[in-house]
């Protein structure tokens, strides 16, 4: 069990009457851009995460600005392999390289 072991007394105590006069409030109010990315749940969708991390907007077309929509979800491995071979792409993942052995006695 993890607990906070730091305890404040006097004016910095959690229920002290004068705590509000000493401890600063929120730094700033969120602007319109922050409200746009605010969610009611703690989980974000995959498109929002990719936009946040890689600055990719996967919800709108880069040419016309229209919204993307899913027209098919292909999950069958045989169909995926057929599509990839038709496009000239490898249908199998590349082989993994063996792990490298760390040098046991490296001079530091």
PyMOL commands that set and color helices and strands:
alter all, ss='L'
color gray80, all
select helices_A, chain A and resi 10-12+19-22+32-36+46-54+77-86
alter helices_A, ss='H'
color red, helices_A
deselect
rebuild
show_as cartoon
